[in-house]
């Protein structure tokens, strides 16, 4: 039954680590921080004044 040599396991490990790092870096730099436009809150506050 053939098995992978230790060098192949090491290369495979390094390959997946490289993919993980690249994935994290791409996600970090691709994410765009958009400046949200702060709109005035147009909801009316219905304050009930109870008259007892």
C-alpha positions, 0 to 999 in steps of 0.5 A, a space after each residue: 500500500 503506497 504512502 506519501 513521503 514526508 516531503 509530500 506531506 510537508 509540501 501539502 501542509 505548506 500549500 494549504 497554509 499558503 492558501 489560508 494566508 492568501 484567503 485571509 489577505 484577500 478578504 482583508 484588502 477586498 472588503 470596502 469600508 463604505 462611508 455610510 450616509 447618516 440620514 436624519 431619523 425621520 421616524 415620528 416619536 409618538 409621545 403620549 401624555 397621559 392625563 389622569 
